[in-house]
Amino acid sequence: MTNKLHLYLQLIRWDRPAGWLLLLWPTLSALWVASHGFPGWHLLSVFTLGTILMRSAGCCLNDVADREFDRHVKRTAQRPVTRGAVSVREALGLGTVLALLAFALVLTTNTATIFWSFAALGVAVIYPYAKRYVAMPQAVLGVAFSFGIPMAFAAVQSRVPPLAWLLLLGNLFWVIAYDTEYAMVDRDDDLKIGMKTSAITLGRFDVSAVMACYLAYLLIWLWALMDIARPAIYLIATGLAGVQALWHGWLIHKRERDNCFKAFRLNHWVGFALFSGIALSYLGA
């Protein structure tokens, strides 16, 4: 029983919180913006727990979809489903339970949030298969990883204003940036097995494209949120995020596997910087 629990925790990447933190910070940022400050403990709990649960469910589906490919990739060959330690049925069952728990949380919000949760689920289900057909599957992932933004606005305001979609667009560029860094780690293996990734599609322009996406992300969020309570604080936070982006550019410029993976793993601090700037901007306002 203990061994099976360990396998399930490994399946949902419990020991790698960077994955759900990448989803959490833009979602919480949207909650604070939509609420013009602290959104209350109920919504904070719903979106924090829901983010963790849905990311974990996504890992289950992704590993099932990619099990035949993952065995040929150094980094993923020992994943529980890939090596047969967890069956496809078990993985899908666990993913379903986690998704239903997340949906139960959504049911405590409002009709608009429930409606948008179905769209979010649809994109999340599509993504694992996009890697077979789409030259830039990171763009699909970008939509999936950004859907907490319109859902947060829906939960607070019972609608999704244009600002939410603008923030989603900016966040999509960030996801493309860090997931391209992730794809650069596996590029050699992905070329052999015919997997489509942005790192392969962009070729020698990969590093330049990553930096351009970081810039687009930061500029869109800066422009969209310059009229928040204390813009000077947010400007400083954006600067700190920008410094991190430049560091990541330095890490990946030689395209070394370990440094590309390091850049990916540390990306959640970029999102944390912007969230901190937003939260502090509304503090005491």
Secondary structure as GFF3:
##gff-version 3
##sequence-region A 1 285
A	DSSP	alpha_helix	2	11	.	.	.	ID=ss1
A	DSSP	alpha_helix	18	35	.	.	.	ID=ss2
A	DSSP	alpha_helix	41	65	.	.	.	ID=ss3
A	DSSP	alpha_helix	67	70	.	.	.	ID=ss4
A	DSSP	alpha_helix	88	106	.	.	.	ID=ss5
A	DSSP	alpha_helix	111	130	.	.	.	ID=ss6
A	DSSP	alpha_helix	137	146	.	.	.	ID=ss7
A	DSSP	alpha_helix	148	157	.	.	.	ID=ss8
A	DSSP	alpha_helix	162	185	.	.	.	ID=ss9
A	DSSP	alpha_helix	187	193	.	.	.	ID=ss10
A	DSSP	alpha_helix	198	202	.	.	.	ID=ss11
A	DSSP	three_ten_helix	203	205	.	.	.	ID=ss12
A	DSSP	alpha_helix	206	224	.	.	.	ID=ss13
A	DSSP	alpha_helix	231	252	.	.	.	ID=ss14
A	DSSP	alpha_helix	257	265	.	.	.	ID=ss15
A	DSSP	alpha_helix	268	282	.	.	.	ID=ss16
###
